[in-house]
């Protein structure tokens, strides 16, 4: 990797000297800028330590409970909960029947006889959830159709 001058950003850099503390002094032929180059030092990676195993009841004890709330915090929580529930968007009425249908399709007895078009529709449909960009999935399924004929 070529070094470039921090002043003019050109790669017209010459080695000038090594300082007493082992650093490298550089010189730019274009703008005559001199500086000390401090290369990044690679720090050896240490293997990650596995976390200490803590029993579940001890882990739970570290989290606050409702009993730890002050009266003002409990009141504020009730206000926020009421506000959220009053503004929460209504569920799309298509979601219940849609999920019921796909629960059957994805069951152990429904999946072996599921139509590929139903599986692709589930992966691409935004009823009940938003699957995101499915272009790779759709390209792969289209490719399989072409290959299989």
TORKOL-4160 file (C-alpha; in steps of 0.2 Angstrom, whole numbers, padded with zeros to 4 digits, m for minus):
149
<pt num="1" X="0000" Y="0000" Z="0000"/>
<pt num="2" X="0008" Y="0017" Z="m0005"/>
<pt num="3" X="0008" Y="0031" Z="0008"/>
<pt num="4" X="0001" Y="0047" Z="0003"/>
<pt num="5" X="0005" Y="0064" Z="0010"/>
<pt num="6" X="m0007" Y="0070" Z="0024"/>
<pt num="7" X="m0005" Y="0088" Z="0017"/>
<pt num="8" X="m0007" Y="0086" Z="m0002"/>
<pt num="9" X="m0014" Y="0068" Z="m0003"/>
<pt num="10" X="m0001" Y="0064" Z="m0016"/>
<pt num="11" X="0009" Y="0048" Z="m0016"/>
<pt num="12" X="0026" Y="0057" Z="m0019"/>
<pt num="13" X="0033" Y="0052" Z="m0002"/>
<pt num="14" X="0051" Y="0048" Z="0002"/>
<pt num="15" X="0059" Y="0040" Z="0017"/>
<pt num="16" X="0069" Y="0053" Z="0027"/>
<pt num="17" X="0075" Y="0045" Z="0042"/>
<pt num="18" X="0072" Y="0033" Z="0057"/>
<pt num="19" X="0070" Y="0043" Z="0073"/>
<pt num="20" X="0079" Y="0037" Z="0089"/>
<pt num="21" X="0063" Y="0030" Z="0096"/>
<pt num="22" X="0061" Y="0019" Z="0080"/>
<pt num="23" X="0047" Y="0029" Z="0071"/>
<pt num="24" X="0049" Y="0033" Z="0052"/>
<pt num="25" X="0051" Y="0052" Z="0047"/>
<pt num="26" X="0044" Y="0054" Z="0029"/>
<pt num="27" X="0045" Y="0069" Z="0017"/>
<pt num="28" X="0034" Y="0074" Z="0002"/>
<pt num="29" X="0043" Y="0079" Z="m0014"/>
<pt num="30" X="0027" Y="0089" Z="m0020"/>
<pt num="31" X="0023" Y="0100" Z="m0005"/>
<pt num="32" X="0039" Y="0098" Z="0005"/>
<pt num="33" X="0029" Y="0092" Z="0020"/>
<pt num="34" X="0038" Y="0082" Z="0033"/>
<pt num="35" X="0030" Y="0071" Z="0046"/>
<pt num="36" X="0032" Y="0056" Z="0057"/>
<pt num="37" X="0023" Y="0040" Z="0051"/>
<pt num="38" X="0015" Y="0030" Z="0065"/>
<pt num="39" X="0010" Y="0014" Z="0058"/>
<pt num="40" X="m0005" Y="0005" Z="0065"/>
<pt num="41" X="0001" Y="m0009" Z="0077"/>
<pt num="42" X="m0008" Y="m0026" Z="0075"/>
<pt num="43" X="m0014" Y="m0032" Z="0091"/>
<pt num="44" X="m0015" Y="m0050" Z="0092"/>
<pt num="45" X="m0032" Y="m0057" Z="0094"/>
<pt num="46" X="m0036" Y="m0066" Z="0110"/>
<pt num="47" X="m0047" Y="m0081" Z="0109"/>
<pt num="48" X="m0064" Y="m0076" Z="0116"/>
<pt num="49" X="m0068" Y="m0083" Z="0134"/>
<pt num="50" X="m0084" Y="m0092" Z="0136"/>
<pt num="51" X="m0095" Y="m0083" Z="0148"/>
<pt num="52" X="m0097" Y="m0090" Z="0165"/>
<pt num="53" X="m0112" Y="m0101" Z="0168"/>
<pt num="54" X="m0124" Y="m0093" Z="0180"/>
<pt num="55" X="m0139" Y="m0102" Z="0186"/>
<pt num="56" X="m0156" Y="m0094" Z="0179"/>
<pt num="57" X="m0162" Y="m0089" Z="0196"/>
<pt num="58" X="m0146" Y="m0079" Z="0200"/>
<pt num="59" X="m0147" Y="m0071" Z="0183"/>
<pt num="60" X="m0165" Y="m0066" Z="0185"/>
<pt num="61" X="m0161" Y="m0058" Z="0202"/>
<pt num="62" X="m0150" Y="m0045" Z="0193"/>
<pt num="63" X="m0165" Y="m0038" Z="0184"/>
<pt num="64" X="m0177" Y="m0026" Z="0193"/>
<pt num="65" X="m0195" Y="m0032" Z="0196"/>
<pt num="66" X="m0211" Y="m0022" Z="0197"/>
<pt num="67" X="m0209" Y="m0022" Z="0216"/>
<pt num="68" X="m0193" Y="m0012" Z="0213"/>
<pt num="69" X="m0202" Y="0003" Z="0204"/>
<pt num="70" X="m0206" Y="0019" Z="0213"/>
<pt num="71" X="m0224" Y="0025" Z="0214"/>
<pt num="72" X="m0220" Y="0038" Z="0201"/>
<pt num="73" X="m0212" Y="0026" Z="0189"/>
<pt num="74" X="m0227" Y="0014" Z="0191"/>
<pt num="75" X="m0239" Y="0028" Z="0187"/>
<pt num="76" X="m0228" Y="0034" Z="0172"/>
<pt num="77" X="m0228" Y="0016" Z="0165"/>
<pt num="78" X="m0247" Y="0015" Z="0166"/>
<pt num="79" X="m0248" Y="0031" Z="0157"/>
<pt num="80" X="m0236" Y="0026" Z="0143"/>
<pt num="81" X="m0245" Y="0009" Z="0142"/>
<pt num="82" X="m0262" Y="0017" Z="0140"/>
<pt num="83" X="m0255" Y="0029" Z="0127"/>
<pt num="84" X="m0247" Y="0015" Z="0117"/>
<pt num="85" X="m0263" Y="0004" Z="0117"/>
<pt num="86" X="m0274" Y="0019" Z="0112"/>
<pt num="87" X="m0262" Y="0023" Z="0097"/>
<pt num="88" X="m0258" Y="0005" Z="0092"/>
<pt num="89" X="m0263" Y="0002" Z="0074"/>
<pt num="90" X="m0277" Y="m0011" Z="0071"/>
<pt num="91" X="m0272" Y="m0028" Z="0065"/>
<pt num="92" X="m0276" Y="m0031" Z="0047"/>
<pt num="93" X="m0291" Y="m0042" Z="0046"/>
<pt num="94" X="m0283" Y="m0053" Z="0033"/>
<pt num="95" X="m0270" Y="m0059" Z="0045"/>
<pt num="96" X="m0280" Y="m0071" Z="0055"/>
<pt num="97" X="m0286" Y="m0081" Z="0040"/>
<pt num="98" X="m0269" Y="m0080" Z="0031"/>
<pt num="99" X="m0260" Y="m0087" Z="0046"/>
<pt num="100" X="m0273" Y="m0101" Z="0049"/>
<pt num="101" X="m0271" Y="m0106" Z="0031"/>
<pt num="102" X="m0252" Y="m0106" Z="0032"/>
<pt num="103" X="m0252" Y="m0115" Z="0049"/>
<pt num="104" X="m0260" Y="m0129" Z="0040"/>
<pt num="105" X="m0248" Y="m0128" Z="0025"/>
<pt num="106" X="m0233" Y="m0128" Z="0036"/>
<pt num="107" X="m0239" Y="m0142" Z="0047"/>
<pt num="108" X="m0231" Y="m0159" Z="0047"/>
<pt num="109" X="m0244" Y="m0167" Z="0036"/>
<pt num="110" X="m0247" Y="m0151" Z="0025"/>
<pt num="111" X="m0229" Y="m0147" Z="0020"/>
<pt num="112" X="m0226" Y="m0163" Z="0010"/>
<pt num="113" X="m0241" Y="m0159" Z="m0001"/>
<pt num="114" X="m0238" Y="m0140" Z="m0001"/>
<pt num="115" X="m0238" Y="m0131" Z="m0018"/>
<pt num="116" X="m0222" Y="m0122" Z="m0023"/>
<pt num="117" X="m0233" Y="m0107" Z="m0028"/>
<pt num="118" X="m0240" Y="m0106" Z="m0010"/>
<pt num="119" X="m0223" Y="m0107" Z="m0002"/>
<pt num="120" X="m0216" Y="m0093" Z="m0014"/>
<pt num="121" X="m0232" Y="m0083" Z="m0010"/>
<pt num="122" X="m0229" Y="m0084" Z="0009"/>
<pt num="123" X="m0211" Y="m0079" Z="0007"/>
<pt num="124" X="m0216" Y="m0063" Z="m0004"/>
<pt num="125" X="m0232" Y="m0058" Z="0004"/>
<pt num="126" X="m0232" Y="m0044" Z="0017"/>
<pt num="127" X="m0248" Y="m0049" Z="0026"/>
<pt num="128" X="m0244" Y="m0051" Z="0044"/>
<pt num="129" X="m0225" Y="m0047" Z="0042"/>
<pt num="130" X="m0213" Y="m0039" Z="0030"/>
<pt num="131" X="m0201" Y="m0051" Z="0023"/>
<pt num="132" X="m0189" Y="m0038" Z="0015"/>
<pt num="133" X="m0180" Y="m0040" Z="m0001"/>
<pt num="134" X="m0183" Y="m0057" Z="m0008"/>
<pt num="135" X="m0174" Y="m0055" Z="m0025"/>
<pt num="136" X="m0161" Y="m0069" Z="m0022"/>
<pt num="137" X="m0175" Y="m0081" Z="m0016"/>
<pt num="138" X="m0185" Y="m0076" Z="m0032"/>
<pt num="139" X="m0171" Y="m0078" Z="m0043"/>
<pt num="140" X="m0166" Y="m0095" Z="m0037"/>
<pt num="141" X="m0184" Y="m0101" Z="m0038"/>
<pt num="142" X="m0185" Y="m0094" Z="m0056"/>
<pt num="143" X="m0169" Y="m0103" Z="m0060"/>
<pt num="144" X="m0175" Y="m0119" Z="m0054"/>
<pt num="145" X="m0190" Y="m0118" Z="m0064"/>
<pt num="146" X="m0180" Y="m0115" Z="m0080"/>
<pt num="147" X="m0167" Y="m0129" Z="m0076"/>
<pt num="148" X="m0181" Y="m0142" Z="m0072"/>
<pt num="149" X="m0191" Y="m0137" Z="m0087"/>
